[in-house]
C-alpha cells in the first residue's frame, strides 16, 4: 500500500461543529450571537469605566480591566468561527488560520489562569495586610504582575501550538469540534504525540494546579482574617471586596474541572452523546463565562455600579 497519501501535508481542516445536529444550529446561532454582543458590551463598559473613572485607578480594577480585555480577545478568537460553522455545514479552515486560532485561545486561557491568581494575591494583601497594601501593591508591582501573566500565557501558547502544528496529519482532517481545539486536533496526528501529552501535563500543572492552589491558600488566609473581625458589618464589608472575584474563580475553574474531569463513556451511543455534551460544555466555558464576568463584577461591586451610573449621567448632561 502506498502510504504517501496517508501522511501527505494537510492544507486545511474541516470543522464539524453541530452539523450532526442541524436542528440545534439555528437556535445556537442566535443564542451565541446575543451572548457575544453582551460580552462585547459588558466587558467594553468595564474597560471604559476602569480607564475613565479616577476612583477605579487601583490594582484591583487594573486587573479587572485586563480580565475584561482578555475575555474580549478570547471570545473574538473563536466565536466568529463558531457562528460561521452554524451557517456553513462542514466549515473548512486553513492550516495557518487553525494555528492562529489555537494560539490565541491557548494564550488567553493560560493568561486568565495566572491573572486570576494575581487578583487573589491582591485581595489577600488588601484584607490581610491593609496598612501595607499601598506599598506592596504599588504601580511598580501590579503592572509587572499583569504583564507577567500575559507573557506566561503567550509563552505557553507558543510552545503548545508549535508542538501541535509541527505534527503530520492524515486521514480526512475532520475536527469534531467548533474550533481548532488542541485535543481534537491531536486526534488527527499520524505520529507519536507523547511529547505533546507531556507538555500539556506540565502546562496544566503550571497554569491550572499551581494557580488553583495559590488561590485556595490565599482565600484560607482571607477567610481566617475576615472571621477575626469583631463586627458583623466589618465582616460583610471585607467579604464583599473579594466575593466577585471568588465567584468568577468558581465559575471559571468549575467549568474546566467539569469539562476535563468527568468520566468518559465507552459505548458508541454514549460516546456520541458525550461528544455533543463536550461541545456544549466548551461553549459554556468559551462564551458564558466571559459573559458572566462583567455581570458578576457589576452586580456585586458598588464602585463599578457607581462609576457606570456616573458615566451614563455625564453622557446625558453632555447631550
Wavefront OBJ file of the C-alpha trace (Angstrom):
o trace
v 0.000 0.000 0.000
v 1.243 3.479 -0.857
v 1.458 5.376 2.441
v 2.338 8.709 0.848
v -1.337 9.657 0.653
v -1.881 8.890 4.334
v 0.742 11.345 5.529
v 0.513 13.987 2.810
v 0.708 17.596 4.081
v -2.625 18.933 5.305
v -3.624 22.281 3.774
v -6.661 22.712 5.990
v -9.196 21.114 8.291
v -12.951 20.589 8.324
v -14.832 21.684 11.449
v -17.893 19.553 12.161
v -19.412 21.785 14.830
v -23.063 20.817 15.288
v -23.520 19.551 11.707
v -24.740 16.237 13.146
v -27.491 18.173 14.962
v -28.842 20.630 12.352
v -31.947 21.467 14.409
v -29.734 22.974 17.095
v -27.660 25.145 14.756
v -30.128 27.994 14.171
v -31.062 28.159 17.838
v -27.436 28.244 18.956
v -26.514 30.771 16.261
v -28.978 33.307 17.679
v -28.098 32.434 21.275
v -24.312 32.657 20.780
v -24.606 35.874 18.750
v -26.625 37.550 21.511
v -24.162 36.341 24.149
v -21.228 37.651 22.108
v -22.852 41.085 21.875
v -23.358 41.056 25.652
v -19.691 40.078 26.113
v -18.509 42.972 23.931
v -20.849 45.445 25.613
v -20.323 44.315 29.216
v -16.557 43.948 29.077
v -16.223 47.067 26.936
v -18.095 49.119 29.538
v -15.909 47.692 32.328
v -12.746 48.652 30.429
v -14.093 52.168 29.850
v -15.055 52.820 33.467
v -11.741 51.473 34.801
v -9.907 53.826 32.416
v -12.093 56.928 32.760
v -13.014 56.890 36.462
v -10.061 58.034 38.593
v -11.562 56.320 41.657
v -11.005 52.978 39.917
v -7.303 53.536 39.225
v -6.337 50.883 41.744
v -4.647 47.464 41.376
v -7.918 45.538 41.671
v -9.601 47.440 38.841
v -6.430 47.412 36.759
v -6.530 43.608 36.914
v -10.273 43.695 36.200
v -9.675 45.808 33.096
v -7.075 43.274 31.939
v -9.537 40.439 32.574
v -12.234 42.184 30.514
v -9.833 42.849 27.632
v -8.695 39.226 27.813
v -12.295 37.962 27.648
v -12.975 40.090 24.564
v -9.833 38.751 22.862
v -10.587 35.158 23.855
v -14.156 35.161 22.566
v -13.266 37.084 19.402
v -10.684 34.415 18.554
v -13.350 31.710 18.471
v -16.965 32.973 18.379
v -16.927 34.317 14.772
v -15.622 30.910 13.697
v -18.325 29.158 15.734
v -21.078 31.345 14.253
v -19.764 30.693 10.757
v -19.816 26.930 11.400
v -23.538 27.154 12.211
v -24.218 28.694 8.796
v -21.902 26.522 6.667
v -22.048 22.717 7.074
v -18.574 21.169 7.399
v -16.833 24.531 7.678
v -13.277 24.479 6.280
v -10.370 26.324 7.895
v -6.846 26.676 6.561
v -3.879 25.196 8.392
v -2.452 28.640 9.218
v -5.819 30.008 10.395
v -6.250 26.949 12.590
v -2.806 27.553 14.121
v -3.598 31.235 14.802
v -6.954 30.429 16.372
v -5.405 27.709 18.546
v -2.606 30.070 19.602
v -4.999 32.871 20.615
v -7.318 30.553 22.556
v -4.416 28.942 24.398
v -2.769 32.276 25.163
v -5.958 33.849 26.540
v -6.920 30.788 28.604
v -3.488 30.398 30.213
v -3.229 34.143 30.851
v -6.603 34.165 32.618
v -5.483 31.337 34.915
v -2.440 33.331 36.037
v -4.323 36.645 36.148
v -6.985 35.238 38.485
v -4.230 34.115 40.882
v -2.703 37.613 40.755
v -6.122 39.050 41.626
v -6.351 36.626 44.564
v -2.987 37.891 45.839
v -4.247 41.459 45.532
v -7.299 40.623 47.666
v -5.092 38.786 50.174
v -2.879 41.835 50.698
v -5.873 44.209 50.821
v -7.641 42.243 53.556
v -4.818 40.582 55.492
v -2.282 43.441 55.330
v -4.311 46.601 54.628
v -1.736 49.009 56.094
v 0.983 47.686 53.783
v -1.309 47.482 50.747
v -0.199 50.788 49.100
v 3.454 49.694 49.353
v 3.088 46.010 48.429
v 0.659 46.671 45.553
v 2.257 49.799 44.125
v 2.119 50.538 40.399
v 5.689 49.289 40.077
v 4.433 45.895 41.330
v 0.947 45.340 39.884
v 1.778 46.392 36.310
v 4.621 43.818 36.005
v 2.317 41.244 37.631
v -0.252 41.731 34.871
v 2.436 41.869 32.170
v 3.945 38.662 33.549
v 0.547 36.957 33.329
v 0.282 37.858 29.650
v 3.889 36.856 28.949
v 3.436 33.475 30.660
v 0.224 32.742 28.770
v 1.689 33.721 25.408
v 4.872 31.699 26.018
v 2.853 28.604 26.897
v 0.700 29.084 23.812
v 3.755 29.354 21.544
v 5.095 26.070 22.933
v 1.812 24.128 22.766
v 0.766 25.424 19.344
v 4.167 24.870 17.736
v 4.359 21.320 19.126
v 0.858 20.541 17.832
v 1.126 22.091 14.389
v 4.522 20.539 13.574
v 2.883 17.080 13.621
v 1.990 15.314 10.371
v -1.770 14.944 9.890
v -3.549 12.359 7.795
v -6.954 10.891 7.139
v -9.977 13.052 6.376
v -8.689 16.007 8.511
v -12.107 16.408 10.158
v -12.034 18.129 13.558
v -15.038 17.059 15.615
v -15.376 20.471 17.249
v -16.401 24.096 16.644
v -12.823 25.367 16.623
v -9.249 24.091 16.440
v -9.372 22.742 19.983
v -5.993 21.126 20.624
v -7.271 17.764 21.918
v -9.489 17.383 18.837
v -6.599 18.340 16.535
v -4.154 15.905 18.165
v -6.535 13.024 17.387
v -5.769 13.575 13.691
v -1.989 13.300 14.077
v -0.194 10.451 12.288
v 2.797 10.494 14.641
v 3.647 9.897 18.266
v 2.086 12.650 20.408
v 3.739 11.666 23.701
v 5.764 14.913 23.761
v 2.548 16.883 23.280
v 0.868 14.989 26.103
v 3.825 15.535 28.460
v 3.999 19.258 27.625
v 0.256 19.640 28.235
v 0.507 17.835 31.575
v 3.338 20.172 32.617
v 1.347 23.180 31.378
v -1.729 22.040 33.308
v 0.353 21.817 36.471
v 1.762 25.321 35.931
v -1.369 27.070 34.709
v -4.125 25.129 36.483
v -2.897 23.265 39.554
v -0.493 25.913 40.890
v -2.872 28.891 40.411
v -5.746 26.931 41.983
v -3.546 26.033 44.970
v -2.347 29.638 45.241
v -5.936 30.959 45.138
v -7.079 28.375 47.687
v -4.300 29.252 50.145
v -4.948 32.981 49.649
v -8.622 32.577 50.479
v -7.879 30.429 53.508
v -5.928 33.363 54.953
v -8.577 35.840 53.751
v -11.434 33.930 55.406
v -9.409 33.474 58.604
v -8.804 37.238 58.725
v -12.459 38.060 57.994
v -13.671 35.743 60.761
v -11.459 37.590 63.268
v -13.185 40.916 62.512
v -15.339 41.668 65.574
v -18.325 43.394 63.921
v -20.745 41.710 61.542
v -20.791 44.827 59.366
v -16.995 44.768 59.134
v -17.004 41.095 58.127
v -19.665 41.750 55.477
v -17.733 44.707 54.038
v -14.460 42.757 53.938
v -16.049 39.756 52.252
v -17.847 41.925 49.677
v -14.480 43.179 48.387
v -13.490 39.679 47.272
v -16.840 37.937 46.681
v -16.998 38.921 42.988
v -13.510 37.553 42.312
v -14.282 34.352 44.226
v -17.478 33.866 42.203
v -15.573 34.303 38.909
v -12.913 31.826 40.078
v -15.540 29.208 40.961
v -17.319 29.591 37.596
v -14.044 29.575 35.600
v -12.289 26.650 37.266
v -15.511 24.764 37.974
v -16.273 24.647 34.256
v -12.737 23.481 33.411
v -12.823 20.717 36.027
v -16.259 19.590 34.895
v -15.171 19.601 31.242
v -11.981 17.590 31.696
v -12.656 15.693 34.916
v -15.813 13.764 34.072
v -15.552 10.031 33.173
v -15.500 9.042 29.500
v -18.225 6.840 28.043
v -17.139 3.540 26.453
v -20.225 2.604 24.426
v -20.773 4.107 20.974
v -24.144 5.734 21.693
v -22.834 7.116 24.939
v -19.751 8.424 23.147
v -21.929 10.288 20.626
v -23.893 11.900 23.426
v -20.643 12.707 25.186
v -19.243 14.398 22.054
v -22.308 16.650 21.980
v -22.010 17.299 25.715
v -18.305 18.142 25.373
v -19.068 20.646 22.621
v -21.843 22.326 24.596
v -19.683 22.489 27.730
v -16.864 24.051 25.714
v -19.388 26.642 24.518
v -20.296 27.364 28.130
v -16.634 27.751 29.017
v -15.853 29.889 25.980
v -18.980 32.064 25.884
v -20.991 32.033 29.104
v -18.042 32.556 31.472
v -16.758 35.726 29.708
v -20.350 36.980 29.607
v -20.850 36.397 33.329
v -17.619 38.115 34.441
v -18.751 41.747 33.875
v -22.233 40.922 35.172
v -20.813 39.439 38.381
v -18.476 42.384 38.977
v -21.212 44.911 38.170
v -23.820 43.342 40.445
v -21.507 42.681 43.392
v -19.348 45.799 43.292
v -20.690 49.179 44.416
v -17.719 51.089 42.963
v -18.312 49.707 39.466
v -22.066 50.379 39.638
v -21.412 53.940 40.813
v -18.840 54.504 38.061
v -21.257 53.207 35.391
v -24.068 55.446 36.703
v -21.744 58.459 36.720
v -20.603 57.728 33.168
v -24.208 57.425 31.943
v -25.243 60.596 33.804
v -22.283 62.528 32.373
v -23.193 61.390 28.868
v -26.775 62.648 29.332
v -25.500 66.014 30.548
v -23.285 66.473 27.510
v -26.111 65.680 25.063
l 1 2 3 4 5 6 7 8 9 10 11 12 13 14 15 16 17 18 19 20 21 22 23 24 25 26 27 28 29 30 31 32 33 34 35 36 37 38 39 40 41 42 43 44 45 46 47 48 49 50 51 52 53 54 55 56 57 58 59 60 61 62 63 64 65 66 67 68 69 70 71 72 73 74 75 76 77 78 79 80 81 82 83 84 85 86 87 88 89 90 91 92 93 94 95 96 97 98 99 100 101 102 103 104 105 106 107 108 109 110 111 112 113 114 115 116 117 118 119 120 121 122 123 124 125 126 127 128 129 130 131 132 133 134 135 136 137 138 139 140 141 142 143 144 145 146 147 148 149 150 151 152 153 154 155 156 157 158 159 160 161 162 163 164 165 166 167 168 169 170 171 172 173 174 175 176 177 178 179 180 181 182 183 184 185 186 187 188 189 190 191 192 193 194 195 196 197 198 199 200 201 202 203 204 205 206 207 208 209 210 211 212 213 214 215 216 217 218 219 220 221 222 223 224 225 226 227 228 229 230 231 232 233 234 235 236 237 238 239 240 241 242 243 244 245 246 247 248 249 250 251 252 253 254 255 256 257 258 259 260 261 262 263 264 265 266 267 268 269 270 271 272 273 274 275 276 277 278 279 280 281 282 283 284 285 286 287 288 289 290 291 292 293 294 295 296 297 298 299 300 301 302 303 304 305 306 307 308 309 310 311 312 313 314 315 316 317 318 319
